[in-house]
Amino acid sequence: KELKQLKEKEKQAKRDKDKDLLQQIKTEIDLIDYKVKILRHFADFIAWQVFKKDYYKARRFYSGDRNRPDLLNTNLESVLTAVEHFHKENDINFALITDLTSFIDIGDILLIKDGVIGIVECKEGEVQKKVFDFLDYAGQDDFDVTKIDYSDKNNKFFDQVERTLKQMEKGVRVTEFLKKEEGTDPFSEKKIKVLESTNPQVYYFEYLINLIEESKKNNSTYGEVENIVYIGIYRENKRPVSPHLFKAIVDHIYEKNIIIDYVNLIGIPLKEPIFFKPFGVESIFDILFGRVKIYLAINLEKLIELFNEKGISAKWLSRKETHKILDLEKRHRPFVFENRAIEITLNGQSMTLGDSFLIYLLLDNITPTSYVERYLNLK
C-alpha cells in the first residue's frame, strides 16, 4: 500500500515538475524495492534448504523470466488461506508461497508433506474454481463427455482449462524430476539428467573472510585468487569512491574483465543465498546494508588459459560464429563479451559457456581451478 501511494505521488511530482520531491520519492521507492529484494532473498534461502542446496533441482522451477509477480496484485489471500490450512493440518507440513521467491515459477505453493515436495495450485476467482471443478469431474471414473453442461462454458473457459492443464503438467514433470533426477524440463521440454562431478568443489571463502577482516585496518584491502579473480573490499570513507576506484584498478591489470558488486547476488535468481555464506552474521548484515562493499572481477583471458592448461580446449569465437549461435539459441544464451562467445571442447564435444560461470566464480566463490576441473570429472 505504501508503494502504491508513493507511485501516485511520483506521478503527481512529474506533472508538477518538482525535481526535489521526485528525487525524494525515488529514494523512498528504491528503499522499498530493496526491502522486497531482501524478503525474496530470504524466501529463496528457505527454498534452497528445501532443495538441499541442489542447483539442478532448483533450476527446474525457473522459467528464465526475471520479472516477478506484484505481491499486491496476486491471489495472495487465497494462497495464505491454503498455507494456513496445510500448517494446521499437520505441524510437520511446510508450505512456501512461490510468489515470494525470485525463481519458483510453477504453482502457488511449494509444499513439503510427508517428506515429499509437491506443487499446489490455489483456486482464485469464480472461473478458476469452475475450471478446477470441471477437471475434478473429468478425472472421475464415471466421467461422461455427453453429460457436460455447456451452458456456462465458452471458448474462453476451455482456453483457461488448457492453460491450467499445462501448468499442472509442469508441476507433474518437476516433481517427477525431483524423485528420479532425470526427466523432461517443464519449460524447455528437453530431456535432462543431473550430471555430477566426482570431485568436491573447492571454495575461497576463508581467503575472503580474511580480506573482510583485513579491510578493518585501513577501510580497504585487495586480493587475488589464482591470478583470475581480483577482489576489492571497502568500508567507511572509502565506500563512496569504491566502484570507480576498483574499476580503474581492474581495467589496468585485466584487459578483458567483468566486474560484479557482491551485493547484487540478492537480486539474482537461482543464486545460493548469502545466508549460506560462512562469513558470520555481522559481516553478512554489513554487506546487505552497504556498510561493507565487496567487488570482484574476473580475468577472462586467464580463465581461457586455465581451461587449455587443464586439457580442455577453449577459445574466443568470432563475432560471426557468435551471432549464428545467438540466432539459433533462444532459451539458453551463451555469455558474450564484446560480441564474442567462449567455446570449450572436451572429448570431441563443443559447447559455449553461459554466464553461470560468473556466478560460480564471483558469487559462489568457487576457485577457478575447481570450476574448470569439474568438466573433467563429470559422471
N, C-alpha and C positions, 0 to 999 in steps of 0.2 A: 504493500500500500504506500509506503514511504517513497519507494522508487517511482510508482505511478505519479504521485504528487510532484516529485522532482522533475519528471519528464514534462508534465504540464507547465511547470514554472519555467523550464528550459525553453519551451515553445514561445511562451509569453515574452521572455527576455530577448529572444531572437527577433520577435516582432517589434519590441521596444528598442532594439539595437543597443541594449545595455551590456557592454562588454565586461565590465567588472562583475556584475551579477551572474553573467553567463559563465565566467571562469569559476566563480564560487560554486555554482550549481554543478558544473562539470567535475569539480574536485569531489563534491559530495557523491555524485553518481559513480565516479571511479572507485571511491571507497566502498560503496555498497557492492559494486561488481566484484571487487577483490574479496569481500567477505563471503559472497556467494561462491567464488572460486575455492576459498578455503573450506567452505561447507561441502562442496562437491569432492574436494580432495580427501576430506575425512571419510565421506561415503565410499570413495574409491578404496581407501585404506581398509574399510570393513570388507568390501567385495574381494580385494586381493587376499585377505585372510581366508575367505570362503573358498577361493580358488587355490589356496595353499601356495600363493606367490608364483603360480604357473602361468607364464605369459601366453602360452599356446591355448590354454583353456579360456582365459580372459578374452583373447583375440576373437574367438568365435562369436562373442556377443556384440561386437562392434561393427557398425555398417561402414565406417570410414567418414561419416558426416560429423564435422566438428561443431555444428550448431546444436545447442541443447534446448530442450523444451522450456518454455517460460513457466516457472512454477506457479505463477498466479493464474495462468490460463490453461491448466490441465485438469484432469478429472481427479484432483488431489483429494477431495472429500471422500469419494467412494473408495479410493485406494487406502486412505487412512482407516476407514471403517474395516476394510478387509484385513489390514495389518493387525488391527486390534483384535479381530476375530481369531486369527491364527495364533496370536500370542496367548489369548485366553484359552484357546483350545488345548494347548499343551505348552508348559513353561519351557520345554526344550526346543520348540519351534523357533525359527528365526526368519523374519520377513524384512527384506530391504527394498525400499522404494527405488525403482530403477531410474526414475527421472532425476533423482538426487545425484546420481553418478555422472561422470564425464564420458562414459563409454558404453554402458549397457543399453542397447537399442532393441532388445527383444522383451516383450511383456511389460507389465506394470509393476510386478513384484518378483524379486528373486527369493524363492522360498526354500529354506532348508528344513525338511521334515523327515523324521526317522532316518537322519543321516544322509538323505538323498537330496541333491539340488534339483529344483524344479522351477518352472516358469508359470506365473499366474497372470491371466488377463482379467481385468475388472470390468464389470458391466457399468456403462455410463450412458444415460440418455435412453429414451423410450425405444428408438430404432435399434440401438445396440442390444438392448435387453431382448427385443423380439428376435434379433439375429441369433443370440445365444440359445433362446428357447427353441427356435427352428432347428438349430444344429443339434441340440439335445434330442429333439424328436426324430431328426433324420438318422441319429445314431442308434435308435432303438431297434430291436429285433423285428417288431411288428410294423416298422415304417412302411407306409403305402403311399407312393407318389400321387396316386389318383385322389387321395383324400386331403391333399394340401389346399388350404383356403387361400386363394389368390386375391381375395377382395382387398386385403390391406398390404399386398406385396407387389411393388412395381419394379422396374428395371434398376432403379437406384438401390432398392432393398437388396436385390441379388448381387449388385456390384459390391455392396457392403459385406454380404455373405462371403464373396470371393476374397475380398481383402482380409477378412477375419480368418478364413481358412489358410491363406498364405502365411499370416502371422503365426497361426497355430502350428503350421508345418515347420516354420523356422524354429519354434520352441522345441518341437519333437527332435529336429535334427541336432540342435545344440545339446540337448540332454543326452541323446544317443552318443554324441562325440565325447561328452564328459565321462560316460561309462566305459567306452571302448578305446578312447584316444585316437580314433580314426573314424572317417565318415565323410559326409558332404557338408561343405561350408554353407551355412544358411543364407549367406548373402551372395557369394560369387557362384555357388552351386558347383564348385570344383571339388574333386575328391582330395581329401587331405589326410595326412598321417603325421603324428608327432615324431620328429627326429631328435634324438637326444645325443649330447656329446658325452663320450666316455670319460672325459676329464672334468673335474670340478672347476668352476670359474675362479679366477684369482682377482681380487679387488685391491684398489689402492686407498681404501678407507683410512687405514692407520696413518698413512702419509698425509692425507687430507686433514685428519684430526690434529696432527702435529702442526700443520701450517696454520690452522684456525687458532690454535693456542699461541703460536709464534707471532701472529698478527697483533696480539695484545700489546706487544712491546713498543712498536713504532706506528701502530694503526695501519700497517700494511705489510704484506710479505708476498714472495713469489716462489714458485716451484715448478718442476717439470718431471713428467713421467715418461721414461724411455725415449726422450727427445721427440715425442709425438704429441703429448698433451701438456699444454702450458697453463699454469694456474696463477691467478691473482686474487688476493683477499684484502679487503679494505674495511676500515672502521672510522668512526668519529669524523674528524675534519677531512679525511682522505676520501670519504664516500662521494661527495658531490662531483668531483672530477674523475672518479674512478672509471666510468665507461670510456671516456676519451683517452685517458692515460693508458689503460690496458690495450685499447685498440692500436694506439701508436706504437707500443712496445711489440705487440704481436705482428703487426704489419712489417716491422723492421726485421724480425727474426724468422718469420714463416711466410714464404712467398705466396702460397695458396693455403688459405686458412678459413675456418668457420669459428665464430665466437658465440658462446652461449652464456646468458646470465642464469646462474644456478636456480634462482627462484622461479624461473619460467617453467620448471618441471610441474609446478602446481596446476598450470592450465593445459598440460599435455595429456591427452587420453592414452590409455594403455601404458602408463608410466608407473613403475613401482613407487608408491608414495613416499614422501620424505620422512614420514613417521617410522619407516623401517630402517632408516639410516642409523648407524651406531654412534652418532655424534653427541648424544646426550640431550636432555630436554632444553637446557639453556641455549645451546648452540642452534638447535632446530628452531626455537622461537626467535632467536636473534636473526636468523635467515628469513623466516616468514614475515617478520615485521620490519625488515630492512635495516636493522641495526648493524648487520654484517652483510657486505656484498661480496659474492664469490663469482668470478668469471673464469671460464675455461675455454681454451682454444685448441683446435686440432690442426696438425701439420699434415695436409693431405698427401703431399709428395712423399713424406717419410712413411706414411701408412702404406702407400703403394709399394715402397721399397721393402717394407717388412713382409708383406704378402709374398713378394718374389723371393726374399731370403728364406722363407719357410717352405718354398717349393710350390707355391700357388701363384700361377701366372696372373699378374694384374697390370692393367694399363688404362690410360685415358682413351675413350672412344672419340672419334672425330665428331664434329658438330652434325654432319650429315647422318652418320650412324646413330647418333643420339636422337635426332628428330624422327628418324624412322621408328625407333623403339617407342618414343612418346606417342606417335600416331597409332601404334598397334596396342600398346598397353594403356587401357583406360582406368583400370582399378588399382593395379599395383604399379605405382610410379617409381622410376629409378631416381636416385639422388643425382642432381645436376648442378655443376659448378661452372659458371661461365659458358653455358650451353654445351657442356660435355659431361657424359656419364663415366662411371668407373666400371670396367668389366673385369671379372675374375674367372679363371678357368682352372678346373681341377678334374683329373681323370677324364679328360676329353669333354667335359660338360661346362658350358659357359653361362654366366648369369651376371646381371648388373646389380650393384649394391643399391639398396634402398636407403632412405635417410635414417633407418633404425640404427645404423652403426654409430651415428652421432649420439643417440640416446644411450646405447650400451657403453660407449667410451667416456662421454662427458657427464651424463646424468646418473647412469647406473654405476659408474666408476669402476668398470672392468678394465684391467690393464690391457694395453694394445696387444701384447704377445698372447695373452689368454684368449682374447677375442679372435685373433687370427687363427690360432691353433685349434679352436673348436671346429673349424671347417675340415680339419684333418682327422677329427675324431668323432664325426657324426656316425651314428649307427641306425 
